[in-house]
């Protein structure tokens, strides 16, 4: 059985390295054929790793250096070559590992990933993709902040990358793809959006394009992949996260107000627990920098072991099912039908 080897930036994240090791141990239970390389301070890491029976034979690469949450990407690129994050990405570059996961500084992770892994031929810019819940299951959206301004070609490439991601990570055979716009009518939106839409329609044999989608329909489950520029995508994601947090906190406080509300909670406990599980952000943890010649997954910095294990799961699936090679084939086919 071929092993899938994942490099971990053990010092990245609000609660590192404890949650990194705990998350790795949980992921190892889910995926017995996974192996890890931990990058970080071995004096701190070794006792934590040895405390987990299923991690006893995993490799540790020592470094005293790590990237802080507020470090500027421009500074760490110049002086951070020996940090735990940089070394983890380099291991993917030299094929020592199949993918890497970090809960550290997002800007630094993007900068290092682009520097070391480079973009796939046919991709102008990498994009950040992540999943979140809908009425029907889950949807993935890109770009979520890597590219503030985009053109037609970027959106087409994002659509192809998003479709490949949804197929492998979510497990959808023929993912439905939509463009986020200010309306569903053909005349709405910027020129580059309309041009991208026309081009995606012409690729009907390659991509299951479903047209425009408005912001209030994001969670309706009408599509499996939502494509947009990084500025709009990041605002949409943060708004959704903030709204979900506001709703769950308000509901929690409402259920504590009186004996009747507490009774109501008791009667509806099973349904509420199911709702909470579906909305749990840890379940959807693991954003990916798509379009690179290597797999780099960004975990939420403040997640716990369960959430970090899910981020590892995203990296595992992408490596196990040859995401990058599958994407390259789709890009090759696309260029024969459309000049980007």
NUTORLO-77328 format. One line per field, with one value per residue: residue in three letters; x, y, z of N, C-alpha, C in turn. Coordinates in pm, whole numbers, plus 50000, padded with zeros to 5 digits. Example, Ala and Ser with C-alpha at 12.3 -4.5 7.8 and 13.67 -1.06 7.14 Angstrom:
// residues 2
type	ALA/SER
n.X	51319/51285
n.Y	49431/49775
n.Z	50780/50708
ca.X	51230/51367
ca.Y	49550/49894
ca.Z	50780/50714
c.X	51320/51290
c.Y	49670/50003
c.Z	50780/50787
END
This chain:
// residues 340
type	UNK/UNK/UNK/UNK/UNK/UNK/UNK/UNK/UNK/UNK/UNK/UNK/UNK/UNK/UNK/UNK/UNK/UNK/UNK/UNK/UNK/UNK/UNK/UNK/UNK/UNK/UNK/UNK/UNK/UNK/UNK/UNK/UNK/UNK/UNK/UNK/UNK/UNK/UNK/UNK/UNK/UNK/UNK/UNK/UNK/UNK/UNK/UNK/UNK/UNK/UNK/UNK/UNK/UNK/UNK/UNK/UNK/UNK/UNK/UNK/UNK/UNK/UNK/UNK/UNK/UNK/UNK/UNK/UNK/UNK/UNK/UNK/UNK/UNK/UNK/UNK/UNK/UNK/UNK/UNK/UNK/UNK/UNK/UNK/UNK/UNK/UNK/UNK/UNK/UNK/UNK/UNK/UNK/UNK/UNK/UNK/UNK/UNK/UNK/UNK/UNK/UNK/UNK/UNK/UNK/UNK/UNK/UNK/UNK/UNK/UNK/UNK/UNK/UNK/UNK/UNK/UNK/UNK/UNK/UNK/UNK/UNK/UNK/UNK/UNK/UNK/UNK/UNK/UNK/UNK/UNK/UNK/UNK/UNK/UNK/UNK/UNK/UNK/UNK/UNK/UNK/UNK/UNK/UNK/UNK/UNK/UNK/UNK/UNK/UNK/UNK/UNK/UNK/UNK/UNK/UNK/UNK/UNK/UNK/UNK/UNK/UNK/UNK/UNK/UNK/UNK/UNK/UNK/UNK/UNK/UNK/UNK/UNK/UNK/UNK/UNK/UNK/UNK/UNK/UNK/UNK/UNK/UNK/UNK/UNK/UNK/UNK/UNK/UNK/UNK/UNK/UNK/UNK/UNK/UNK/UNK/UNK/UNK/UNK/UNK/UNK/UNK/UNK/UNK/UNK/UNK/UNK/UNK/UNK/UNK/UNK/UNK/UNK/UNK/UNK/UNK/UNK/UNK/UNK/UNK/UNK/UNK/UNK/UNK/UNK/UNK/UNK/UNK/UNK/UNK/UNK/UNK/UNK/UNK/UNK/UNK/UNK/UNK/UNK/UNK/UNK/UNK/UNK/UNK/UNK/UNK/UNK/UNK/UNK/UNK/UNK/UNK/UNK/UNK/UNK/UNK/UNK/UNK/UNK/UNK/UNK/UNK/UNK/UNK/UNK/UNK/UNK/UNK/UNK/UNK/UNK/UNK/UNK/UNK/UNK/UNK/UNK/UNK/UNK/UNK/UNK/UNK/UNK/UNK/UNK/UNK/UNK/UNK/UNK/UNK/UNK/UNK/UNK/UNK/UNK/UNK/UNK/UNK/UNK/UNK/UNK/UNK/UNK/UNK/UNK/UNK/UNK/UNK/UNK/UNK/UNK/UNK/UNK/UNK/UNK/UNK/UNK/UNK/UNK/UNK/UNK/UNK/UNK/UNK/UNK/UNK/UNK/UNK/UNK/UNK/UNK/UNK/UNK/UNK/UNK/UNK/UNK/UNK/UNK/UNK
n.X	50084/50067/50205/50081/50243/50257/50368/50403/50365/50460/50478/50308/50017/49759/49747/49960/50243/50068/49797/49854/49995/49805/49596/49717/49744/49474/49401/49558/49426/49196/49301/49486/49702/49859/50144/50363/50571/50710/50780/50967/51048/51227/51266/51039/50846/50901/50828/50550/50479/50566/50384/50165/50058/50020/50188/50451/50665/50708/50868/51077/51182/51416/51393/51458/51331/51037/50735/50566/50224/50176/50381/50516/50465/50658/50885/50933/50990/51239/51391/51305/51372/51447/51245/50981/50753/50846/51031/50862/50711/50913/50975/50768/50820/51061/50972/50975/50763/50405/50222/50151/50059/49951/49877/49949/50058/49871/49935/50214/50229/50107/50288/50535/50453/50396/50649/50819/50680/50569/50349/50114/50153/49964/49806/49753/49737/49741/49469/49268/49078/48793/48557/48210/47903/47580/47228/47196/47426/47748/47946/48207/48416/48594/48784/48924/49064/49326/49362/49289/49198/49065/49059/48884/49011/49130/48902/48794/48996/48985/48735/48779/48973/48828/48622/48766/48863/48623/48534/48725/48774/48519/48378/48201/48065/48011/48056/47860/47896/47904/47897/47958/47754/47595/47338/47108/47050/47155/47262/47371/47642/48008/48202/48408/48310/48080/48201/48355/48150/48030/48241/48265/48024/48072/48232/48092/48116/48321/48299/48054/47872/47655/47565/47493/47502/47348/47438/47264/47193/47395/47412/47212/47255/47250/47458/47783/48029/48147/48249/48454/48609/48897/48856/48574/48507/48639/48509/48248/48284/48377/48157/47962/48072/48069/47795/47696/47822/47706/47437/47440/47540/47344/47122/47203/47211/46944/46819/46883/46737/46495/46298/46122/46236/46460/46340/46234/46470/46556/46359/46404/46660/46801/46760/46877/47140/47210/47189/47392/47615/47617/47671/47915/48219/48468/48444/48465/48716/49023/49163/49274/49555/49509/49630/49901/50219/50213/50081/49937/49793/49586/49514/49268/49384/49306/49192/49092/49206/49035/48948/49196/49269/49081/49169/49408/49292/49188/49426/49524/49328/49358/49620/49611/49432/49549/49524/49657/49767/49532/49410/49591/49552/49289/49326/49486/49313/49125/49262/49264/49012/48964/49116/49302
n.Y	49880/50213/50485/50800/51093/51361/51687/51885/52205/52247/52449/52650/52850/52938/52769/52602/52389/52191/52137/52066/51824/51669/51681/51552/51293/51223/51232/51024/50804/50810/50785/50536/50490/50714/50926/51139/51433/51626/51965/52167/52280/52037/51973/52056/51929/51645/51517/51551/51413/51154/51092/51008/50712/50622/50779/50731/50659/50865/51120/51393/51716/51935/52279/52600/52824/53006/53134/53426/53525/53795/53864/54020/53920/54000/54040/53788/53633/53717/53657/53418/53154/52927/52864/52680/52668/52734/52527/52306/52350/52340/52071/51958/52061/51931/51679/51517/51497/51458/51658/51960/52105/52388/52597/52849/53192/53336/53504/53473/53200/53182/53338/53195/52951/53017/53101/52874/52651/52728/52816/52607/52516/52705/52822/53139/53273/53160/53047/53085/52837/52717/52528/52551/52513/52428/52424/52184/52039/52091/52363/52480/52767/53001/53276/53334/53549/53568/53701/54015/54167/54050/53898/53790/53550/53459/53392/53184/52993/52960/52841/52592/52485/52484/52305/52065/52041/52016/51775/51590/51640/51688/51489/51487/51384/51526/51830/52122/52448/52793/53148/53414/53695/54022/53984/53755/53786/53800/54042/54163/54273/54314/54369/54176/53965/53889/53815/53599/53427/53373/53235/53011/52887/52795/52584/52355/52074/52019/52148/52185/52428/52656/52915/53251/53346/53488/53666/53604/53347/53174/52977/52801/52566/52537/52522/52362/52471/52794/53073/53358/53687/53758/53968/54005/53743/53702/53888/53787/53536/53608/53754/53553/53383/53556/53606/53350/53302/53507/53426/53170/53235/53413/53245/53064/53228/53302/53064/53037/53211/53172/52942/52818/52844/52691/52445/52415/52387/52142/51970/51998/51918/51710/51777/52031/51971/51830/52036/52205/52044/52031/52296/52340/52501/52379/52142/52206/52295/52390/52543/52577/52644/52669/52578/52559/52389/52179/52070/52274/52337/52545/52570/52693/52933/52932/52687/52363/52029/51854/52014/52065/51811/51771/51953/51829/51607/51713/51771/51511/51380/51523/51457/51176/51120/51229/51508/51732/51630/51550/51799/51923/51771/51845/52115/52098/51983/52187/52405/52330/52381/52642/52954/53095
n.Z	50000/49899/50069/50184/50222/50440/50502/50791/50918/51210/51398/51332/51383/51623/51844/51828/51912/51990/51896/51639/51655/51792/51607/51392/51497/51518/51249/51153/51251/51098/50842/50776/50603/50598/50644/50837/50834/51069/51110/51308/51644/51790/52058/52183/52032/52029/52285/52271/52038/52099/52291/52156/52045/51782/51633/51675/51507/51330/51132/51239/51163/51269/51356/51483/51407/51327/51178/51273/51353/51278/51106/50817/50480/50286/50439/50557/50338/50265/50492/50600/50524/50662/50831/50999/50837/50575/50528/50532/50302/50110/50122/49980/49731/49661/49639/49863/50025/49981/50014/50203/50521/50700/50979/51001/50932/50678/50455/50440/50390/50138/49989/50014/49904/49637/49562/49593/49481/49238/48959/48784/48444/48219/48408/48525/48772/49108/49319/49615/49765/49942/50141/50243/50435/50283/50202/50075/50121/50077/49947/49734/49711/49514/49404/49727/49821/49722/49482/49417/49200/48894/48563/48264/48183/48420/48573/48423/48448/48727/48745/48622/48796/49035/48975/48946/49207/49359/49261/49350/49631/49752/49628/49411/49107/48868/48902/48950/48824/48902/48835/49052/49078/49039/48965/48803/48540/48196/48114/48333/48550/48531/48226/48194/48343/48200/47963/48052/48125/47875/47755/47922/47871/47617/47668/47724/47705/47869/48113/48366/48348/48505/48493/48620/48970/49249/49553/49766/49715/49763/49963/49892/49762/49487/49310/49294/49289/49329/49155/49166/49195/49408/49591/49615/49685/49931/50097/50084/50206/50466/50554/50558/50754/50976/51001/51055/51301/51456/51449/51574/51828/51918/51922/52117/52346/52359/52424/52686/52836/52979/53176/53008/52755/52797/52832/52580/52438/52537/52434/52165/52132/51989/51718/51714/51773/51547/51359/51453/51409/51130/51067/51180/51171/51183/51053/50789/50758/50606/50365/50028/49818/49504/49176/49184/49150/49341/49657/49891/50194/50387/50717/50948/51176/51445/51501/51640/51734/51595/51382/51259/51182/50984/50792/50725/50609/50372/50232/50213/50051/49810/49739/49733/49526/49304/49233/49108/48868/48743/48709/48535/48302/48238/48184/47961/47774/47763/47646/47384/47299/47360/47349/47592
ca.X	50000/50145/50181/50068/50326/50216/50455/50325/50426/50418/50484/50215/49882/49741/49762/50067/50232/49982/49685/49909/50024/49678/49524/49784/49708/49335/49401/49618/49321/49106/49374/49599/49815/49921/50266/50386/50700/50686/50884/50958/51143/51215/51261/50898/50765/50924/50742/50410/50465/50582/50265/50065/50108/50018/50282/50583/50771/50705/50992/51079/51291/51430/51426/51419/51267/50898/50674/50465/50100/50177/50497/50482/50516/50779/50997/50963/51048/51383/51463/51238/51396/51467/51132/50908/50663/50923/51089/50753/50678/51026/50969/50676/50890/51163/50902/50993/50627/50302/50144/50184/49949/49994/49776/50020/50034/49819/50012/50345/50210/50084/50411/50629/50400/50417/50793/50882/50607/50539/50217/50099/50146/49826/49743/49819/49742/49677/49351/49236/48946/48750/48418/48124/47777/47462/47106/47207/47551/47852/47987/48339/48422/48724/48899/48885/49152/49460/49366/49188/49143/49073/49004/48807/49091/49144/48778/48782/49090/48930/48624/48837/49036/48722/48553/48854/48866/48495/48525/48814/48762/48380/48334/48091/48109/48003/48024/47795/47978/47834/47971/47893/47727/47496/47207/47110/47028/47275/47317/47424/47782/48115/48226/48490/48223/47996/48290/48388/48030/48017/48345/48233/47914/48129/48306/47990/48158/48430/48262/47910/47848/47512/47531/47518/47445/47351/47490/47166/47169/47519/47391/47094/47294/47219/47582/47884/48148/48117/48369/48451/48740/48938/48799/48435/48502/48680/48401/48136/48318/48380/48019/47895/48126/48020/47651/47679/47862/47603/47315/47456/47553/47212/47037/47249/47167/46797/46779/46916/46667/46387/46276/46049/46331/46543/46257/46230/46598/46559/46272/46458/46804/46856/46760/46974/47274/47232/47212/47524/47716/47620/47725/48044/48325/48582/48416/48501/48849/49120/49163/49382/49609/49498/49703/50044/50278/50227/49961/49956/49662/49587/49417/49236/49484/49253/49116/49134/49259/48936/48954/49325/49262/49004/49257/49496/49210/49183/49556/49531/49244/49417/49739/49572/49361/49627/49454/49733/49775/49397/49388/49674/49485/49173/49377/49536/49194/49060/49335/49232/48881/48953/49243/49290
ca.Y	50000/50335/50580/50942/51163/51501/51772/51971/52320/52218/52567/52750/52849/52996/52669/52508/52270/52087/52095/52005/51685/51602/51669/51448/51163/51195/51204/50892/50705/50813/50746/50453/50492/50847/50948/51280/51491/51745/52065/52257/52263/51897/51963/52072/51834/51503/51464/51550/51306/51026/51065/50953/50581/50601/50871/50707/50642/50976/51197/51532/51798/52042/52418/52692/52941/52993/53260/53477/53562/53931/53887/54060/53826/54050/54021/53647/53580/53750/53605/53304/53031/52812/52853/52553/52677/52729/52392/52214/52370/52291/51924/51927/52097/51831/51550/51436/51477/51473/51778/52021/52173/52487/52685/52974/53318/53309/53577/53410/53069/53207/53387/53084/52849/53065/53109/52742/52552/52787/52786/52507/52572/52731/52898/53268/53306/53063/53097/53020/52774/52652/52482/52581/52439/52477/52347/52053/51974/52193/52428/52540/52898/53058/53296/53390/53656/53570/53792/54119/54199/53936/53917/53677/53428/53412/53330/53056/52903/52930/52747/52460/52438/52458/52183/51952/52034/51963/51635/51507/51661/51669/51362/51507/51334/51632/51949/52237/52568/52919/53273/53507/53820/54107/53944/53634/53822/53798/54177/54213/54251/54374/54310/54056/53859/53843/53746/53470/53346/53327/53135/52889/52822/52727/52467/52269/51934/52008/52203/52192/52567/52679/53057/53343/53320/53605/53641/53544/53208/53100/52859/52727/52438/52534/52484/52300/52557/52935/53140/53503/53745/53744/54074/53969/53614/53716/53957/53693/53434/53667/53787/53427/53338/53645/53584/53220/53319/53589/53346/53063/53298/53467/53131/53010/53319/53297/52940/53044/53324/53135/52799/52767/52830/52575/52328/52405/52332/51999/51898/52006/51898/51626/51856/52140/51913/51801/52165/52252/51961/52070/52431/52346/52544/52287/52037/52255/52356/52349/52617/52528/52731/52595/52630/52545/52257/52116/52087/52349/52355/52639/52547/52811/52947/52909/52563/52262/51907/51804/52098/52047/51680/51787/52017/51721/51524/51778/51746/51367/51349/51581/51379/51037/51109/51294/51630/51818/51566/51556/51937/51947/51709/51928/52239/52062/51966/52317/52491/52287/52435/52783/53025/53180
ca.Z	50000/49891/50177/50153/50320/50458/50583/50879/50984/51347/51482/51281/51439/51757/51949/51790/51827/52051/51812/51518/51688/51822/51481/51314/51555/51481/51106/51134/51277/50982/50721/50822/50510/50598/50723/50859/50868/51152/51104/51423/51754/51831/52204/52219/51956/52057/52392/52226/51939/52168/52372/52066/52006/51637/51568/51735/51408/51235/51123/51284/51113/51367/51329/51591/51348/51284/51135/51364/51284/51225/51019/50681/50381/50221/50531/50579/50215/50268/50608/50662/50448/50752/50924/50987/50723/50450/50513/50499/50160/50031/50116/49871/49608/49627/49633/49983/50076/49879/50042/50332/50590/50799/51038/51024/50862/50544/50356/50428/50327/49996/49928/50006/49813/49501/49538/49583/49402/49107/48907/48679/48308/48182/48516/48544/48914/49199/49389/49742/49764/50066/50139/50356/50424/50214/50230/50012/50156/50087/49823/49743/49646/49484/49489/49857/49867/49664/49367/49438/49068/48801/48430/48213/48182/48557/48617/48353/48514/48859/48726/48596/48920/49133/48935/48980/49353/49407/49220/49431/49775/49794/49573/49316/48977/48767/48979/48886/48845/48880/48854/49144/49008/49104/48917/48722/48401/48112/48094/48459/48583/48453/48094/48202/48394/48088/47869/48114/48117/47737/47729/47996/47799/47500/47716/47781/47711/47966/48244/48388/48386/48530/48482/48730/49101/49336/49686/49858/49677/49783/50049/49849/49705/49343/49243/49380/49281/49303/49106/49176/49222/49547/49675/49641/49753/50070/50168/50095/50305/50600/50589/50592/50883/51080/51016/51122/51441/51519/51463/51674/51960/51955/51954/52245/52452/52367/52488/52828/52897/53070/53196/52891/52644/52830/52805/52434/52394/52573/52343/52029/52145/51884/51594/51728/51765/51406/51296/51494/51341/50989/51057/51249/51078/51187/50956/50656/50769/50507/50239/49942/49715/49379/49061/49207/49125/49471/49739/50015/50257/50498/50824/51029/51282/51579/51507/51737/51672/51500/51263/51192/51117/50861/50695/50678/50522/50240/50169/50185/49935/49689/49705/49705/49399/49197/49194/49019/48736/48686/48667/48417/48187/48203/48123/47827/47690/47749/47552/47248/47268/47393/47367/47711
c.X	50088/50105/50165/50142/50291/50317/50370/50412/50381/50413/50386/50077/49877/49773/49866/50172/50133/49872/49734/49934/49894/49596/49584/49748/49565/49326/49458/49518/49228/49173/49499/49721/49885/50046/50290/50535/50668/50805/50867/51064/51128/51209/51117/50813/50778/50838/50595/50386/50473/50462/50151/50118/50114/50110/50427/50696/50774/50832/50974/51202/51302/51458/51377/51334/51124/50843/50563/50341/50103/50300/50451/50543/50645/50902/51034/51023/51199/51457/51406/51261/51409/51357/51061/50814/50738/50979/50982/50713/50788/51023/50873/50745/50988/51106/50931/50859/50529/50221/50191/50062/50008/49875/49835/49974/49994/49901/50148/50333/50186/50212/50513/50583/50422/50566/50853/50812/50578/50399/50223/50095/50000/49748/49821/49839/49679/49559/49331/49094/48918/48604/48341/47985/47668/47342/47118/47332/47661/47887/48129/48341/48567/48706/48855/48984/49289/49473/49253/49120/49165/49021/48931/48885/49110/49020/48757/48873/49042/48818/48676/48901/48932/48647/48635/48859/48739/48481/48606/48787/48619/48325/48217/48138/48113/47963/47961/47871/47895/47926/47893/47877/47620/47354/47221/47091/47159/47341/47383/47575/47880/48135/48304/48411/48137/48079/48327/48269/48011/48118/48315/48117/47967/48207/48213/48028/48263/48387/48111/47873/47699/47472/47561/47446/47457/47394/47394/47135/47291/47496/47270/47127/47264/47340/47678/48012/48103/48247/48351/48593/48770/48880/48656/48424/48537/48571/48282/48162/48314/48240/47943/47941/48072/47872/47623/47713/47757/47477/47329/47469/47420/47117/47073/47200/47016/46749/46809/46827/46560/46376/46206/46143/46424/46468/46249/46358/46604/46476/46330/46608/46865/46866/46863/47116/47309/47261/47352/47635/47730/47689/47865/48156/48446/48568/48462/48639/48943/49104/49287/49425/49611/49579/49853/50090/50309/50105/49996/49819/49676/49474/49388/49330/49434/49177/49167/49182/49164/48942/49084/49329/49184/49085/49356/49420/49198/49312/49569/49453/49307/49539/49701/49513/49421/49560/49530/49742/49639/49369/49469/49610/49367/49217/49424/49420/49129/49129/49309/49098/48871/49091/49228/49380
c.Y	50125/50431/50721/51018/51311/51572/51869/52083/52315/52340/52676/52737/52900/52897/52562/52502/52165/52041/52031/51856/51609/51581/51561/51310/51125/51160/51066/50781/50696/50755/50665/50459/50628/50848/51097/51311/51619/51839/52163/52225/52122/51880/51974/51962/51689/51448/51454/51434/51169/50990/51006/50821/50562/50696/50841/50700/50753/51060/51340/51601/51920/52178/52503/52806/52910/53132/53300/53522/53699/53963/53922/53961/53871/54030/53874/53582/53603/53678/53476/53170/52908/52799/52720/52553/52662/52590/52289/52226/52318/52139/51878/51953/51987/51689/51459/51408/51507/51601/51835/52092/52268/52565/52823/53090/53293/53377/53515/53275/53084/53249/53275/52979/52890/53067/52971/52648/52599/52746/52679/52578/52586/52805/53027/53302/53195/53128/53020/52965/52711/52615/52537/52524/52509/52392/52203/51975/52075/52245/52478/52669/52938/53175/53364/53491/53663/53674/53894/54158/54081/53977/53790/53546/53370/53338/53194/52952/52864/52826/52605/52401/52402/52330/52060/51932/51971/51814/51546/51519/51637/51536/51372/51471/51444/51763/52060/52363/52692/53037/53364/53642/53899/54077/53821/53663/53832/53935/54233/54188/54322/54301/54179/53937/53800/53767/53606/53374/53290/53217/53004/52814/52743/52601/52363/52123/51910/52049/52220/52331/52595/52826/53136/53301/53447/53567/53574/53399/53119/52970/52775/52590/52424/52493/52424/52382/52698/53005/53290/53555/53740/53848/54038/53841/53623/53784/53863/53589/53491/53707/53663/53377/53424/53626/53454/53230/53399/53507/53243/53122/53353/53356/53074/53097/53315/53174/52938/53140/53284/52984/52738/52749/52712/52444/52304/52346/52182/51918/51893/51975/51819/51703/51966/52088/51877/51928/52216/52174/52001/52205/52444/52384/52452/52177/52075/52321/52301/52423/52577/52636/52652/52661/52620/52403/52186/52150/52156/52382/52446/52604/52680/52816/52912/52779/52470/52139/51851/51882/52078/51912/51687/51857/51915/51631/51581/51752/51600/51331/51401/51503/51238/51022/51196/51420/51709/51759/51570/51697/51969/51888/51793/52057/52213/52047/52101/52403/52452/52344/52586/52843/53120/53302
c.Z	50000/50002/50120/50262/50322/50548/50664/50935/51130/51438/51438/51342/51581/51869/51914/51901/51877/51957/51682/51542/51716/51695/51392/51365/51518/51332/51076/51159/51156/50858/50761/50731/50501/50685/50733/50873/50944/51141/51220/51527/51814/51983/52254/52156/52002/52171/52349/52130/52006/52254/52290/52008/51855/51560/51606/51632/51303/51244/51173/51226/51202/51304/51446/51539/51306/51252/51231/51287/51218/51139/50878/50580/50314/50308/50546/50455/50215/50379/50668/50595/50536/50856/50901/50866/50591/50425/50477/50352/50071/50018/50007/49738/49565/49627/49752/50048/49964/49895/50175/50388/50693/50850/51063/50938/50715/50436/50332/50357/50177/49926/49911/49905/49668/49465/49510/49484/49259/49060/48797/48544/48266/48287/48538/48691/48997/49270/49518/49734/49900/50053/50259/50331/50343/50255/50181/50053/50177/49949/49841/49662/49626/49388/49617/49910/49805/49553/49380/49306/48973/48663/48388/48223/48322/48603/48549/48419/48653/48848/48704/48722/49024/49103/48973/49131/49408/49375/49313/49580/49825/49742/49478/49176/48871/48833/48895/48923/48814/48903/48948/49076/49083/49057/48831/48574/48324/48100/48219/48470/48493/48320/48105/48258/48281/47986/47921/48104/47976/47706/47799/47931/47681/47537/47778/47792/47818/48105/48252/48441/48393/48527/48608/48858/49184/49477/49781/49824/49702/49861/50009/49791/49557/49260/49345/49387/49249/49268/49114/49195/49372/49640/49715/49721/49900/50153/50188/50203/50446/50647/50632/50729/50998/51108/51090/51270/51518/51546/51574/51815/52009/51996/52091/52361/52470/52442/52638/52906/52999/53082/53076/52772/52669/52804/52655/52379/52421/52474/52201/52024/52029/51752/51599/51719/51621/51327/51328/51424/51195/50971/51117/51153/51076/51083/50816/50655/50663/50376/50160/49844/49585/49267/49074/49175/49256/49555/49870/50072/50378/50596/50893/51148/51420/51595/51617/51662/51568/51370/51187/51122/50987/50753/50638/50581/50382/50164/50127/50059/49806/49643/49660/49566/49288/49142/49088/48878/48666/48633/48541/48291/48141/48136/47981/47730/47661/47646/47407/47203/47282/47412/47483/47699
END
